Amino acid sequence: MKYSLLSSILALAIGHAFADNCNVPLLYCGHSLLAKGNYQPQIDQCLFDNNHLTLDNGQSVLFGCIGGPNGVIQFLQDCGLNRCRDNGNGKNDTCF
Ligand SMILES: *[C@@H]1O[C@H](CO)[C@@H](O)[C@H](O)[C@H]1NC(C)=O
């Protein structure tokens, strides 16, 4: 009994973690990912892996969602400072 209660709580917690991940195959601005959850470490890693420096910690970079349990992201392009637009839920973000 205790065990099943614990696993339900665990399932809820994991379900919540998933909800904060990016959705395939959508594209996201860095600032949209940050609004979703704790994406800064992944953004930093992704920019580092691509040898890309930004002035705003990747907020104006457009990322693709690769997915998986950790919501892995992929570097697509740097839109330029404040030139990445969040087009809303279920829509691709775009450079403008
Ligand atoms: C978003 O962009 C991806 C990759 O370019 C594309 O496959 C997908 O259909 C687009 N989705 C929407 C909702 O526009």
The ligand as a MOL file (V3000), in Angstrom:
LIG
                    3D

  0  0  0     0  0            999 V3000
M  V30 BEGIN CTAB
M  V30 COUNTS 14 14 0 0 0
M  V30 BEGIN ATOM
M  V30 1 C 7.9650 23.1840 -37.2200 0
M  V30 2 O 9.1950 23.0210 -37.8820 0
M  V30 3 C 9.5340 21.6420 -38.0880 0
M  V30 4 C 10.9660 21.5820 -38.6210 0
M  V30 5 O 11.1750 22.5260 -39.6360 0
M  V30 6 C 8.5170 21.0280 -39.0170 0
M  V30 7 O 8.8180 19.6760 -39.2360 0
M  V30 8 C 7.1320 21.1390 -38.3610 0
M  V30 9 O 6.1450 20.6430 -39.2250 0
M  V30 10 C 6.8220 22.5790 -37.9930 0
M  V30 11 N 5.6120 22.5720 -37.1910 0
M  V30 12 C 4.6950 23.5320 -37.2590 0
M  V30 13 C 3.5460 23.4140 -36.3240 0
M  V30 14 O 4.8000 24.4910 -38.0270 0
M  V30 END ATOM
M  V30 BEGIN BOND
M  V30 1 1 1 2
M  V30 2 1 1 10
M  V30 3 1 2 3
M  V30 4 1 3 4
M  V30 5 1 3 6
M  V30 6 1 4 5
M  V30 7 1 6 7
M  V30 8 1 6 8
M  V30 9 1 8 9
M  V30 10 1 8 10
M  V30 11 1 10 11
M  V30 12 1 11 12
M  V30 13 1 12 13
M  V30 14 2 12 14
M  V30 END BOND
M  V30 END CTAB
M  END
